[in-house]
Amino acid sequence: MPSDKALQVIKNGSIVVRVKRTGMLQSLTLKIRKVSMGKDYFIELYFSRIIDIGELHRIANELGLPVEAENGTAFPEGKGAKDFMNL
């Protein structure tokens, strides 16, 4: 079950996070999107540009939701897509 913070992000549809990109701290808006997986779907946060993989993992663990950027996807520690199915 997702945390209260994750449920709030899902309800709002997006969140602004501080991320270190290209050596600078930036505020980025990550939006919720549904990723189809067979006939079901899972929820993730998405940003259309490159974010360092370490930052993706940090954000995923802090928010309790998967995060995808142009260069990869990170899930919270110990969780996978099935944990976020049909939210």
Helices and strands as residue ranges (DSSP letters): H 4-12, E 14-21, E 24-37, E 40-46, H 53-63, E 67-69, E 72-74, G 81-84
